[in-house]
Amino acid sequence: MNARYFSGCSIIAAAVAVATPAHAQQRAFDIPAQPLPTAIATLGKQARLQIVAPGEGLETVRSRSVKGMMDARAALKQLIAGTGLEIAADDGARIVLRRLAAA
């Protein structure tokens, strides 16, 4: 990723992971369907992950609800399904989302 890409994004959720990576850890999620930026921030806090997403055009997009015990990546995929976003990068502590490429 280059600096221009990150400068065009806004950090929607930031929750610093402690010493152990959050990869493949089961967590309890309880996130109702809501505006996508708020849902991403909530998931980031509950998963203790930093999630970076495009900053514009998401205000009117609604997330799906996520409830139950699951891995943070599965929860995020469920949350963003049908929103036009996908996971572009994941280093274990930070996940970068991007818009789906036009077909």
C-alpha positions in Angstrom: 0.0 0.0 0.0 1.3 3.4 -0.8 1.0 6.6 1.3 -1.5 8.1 -1.1 -3.9 5.2 -0.5 -3.7 5.7 3.3 -4.1 9.4 3.0 -7.3 8.9 1.0 -8.7 6.7 3.8 -9.9 7.5 7.2 -9.4 5.4 10.2 -12.9 4.4 11.1 -12.1 2.2 14.1 -9.0 1.9 16.2 -8.7 -0.5 19.0 -5.1 -1.5 19.7 -4.5 -5.2 20.1 -2.6 -6.2 23.1 0.5 -8.4 22.9 -1.2 -11.4 21.2 -2.6 -11.1 17.7 -6.3 -11.3 17.3 -6.0 -13.8 14.4 -8.3 -16.8 14.8 -9.5 -15.9 18.3 -13.2 -16.5 19.0 -14.9 -13.5 20.4 -18.5 -12.6 21.3 -20.0 -10.0 19.0 -23.2 -8.1 19.4 -23.5 -5.5 16.7 -27.0 -4.5 15.4 -27.6 -3.4 11.8 -26.7 0.3 11.6 -24.8 2.8 9.5 -21.7 1.1 8.2 -19.1 3.6 9.7 -20.6 3.1 13.2 -20.8 -0.7 12.7 -17.1 -0.9 11.6 -16.0 1.2 14.6 -18.0 -1.1 17.0 -16.6 -4.2 15.5 -13.1 -2.8 15.8 -13.6 -2.1 19.5 -15.1 -5.5 20.2 -12.4 -7.4 18.2 -9.6 -5.2 19.5 -8.5 -4.5 16.0 -7.7 -1.4 14.0 -9.9 -1.2 10.8 -9.1 1.2 8.1 -11.9 1.9 5.5 -12.6 4.4 2.7 -13.7 7.6 4.3 -16.3 8.8 1.8 -19.6 7.4 0.6 -20.3 5.0 3.4 -22.6 7.3 5.5 -25.8 6.0 3.9 -24.7 2.3 3.7 -26.2 0.0 6.3 -24.3 -2.9 7.8 -25.7 -6.4 8.5 -26.1 -7.4 12.2 -23.4 -9.6 13.7 -24.2 -11.6 16.8 -22.5 -14.6 18.4 -19.2 -16.2 19.0 -16.9 -16.1 16.0 -13.5 -15.1 14.6 -13.1 -11.4 14.0 -12.5 -11.9 10.3 -15.7 -13.9 10.0 -17.5 -11.2 11.9 -16.1 -8.5 9.6 -17.0 -10.4 6.5 -20.5 -10.9 7.7 -20.8 -7.2 8.7 -19.6 -5.9 5.3 -21.4 -8.4 3.1 -23.4 -6.6 0.4 -21.9 -3.2 1.2 -19.4 -3.0 -1.7 -16.4 -3.4 0.6 -13.9 -6.2 0.9 -10.8 -6.9 2.9 -7.7 -5.7 1.0 -5.0 -6.3 3.7 -4.8 -7.9 7.1 -1.5 -8.0 9.1 -3.1 -9.5 12.2 -3.5 -6.2 14.1 -4.8 -3.9 11.3 -7.3 -4.7 8.6 -7.6 -2.4 5.5 -10.9 -2.4 3.6 -11.4 -1.2 0.0 -14.3 -0.8 -2.4 -14.9 -3.8 -4.6 -13.5 -3.4 -8.1 -16.2 -2.6 -10.7 -17.0 -5.7 -12.8 
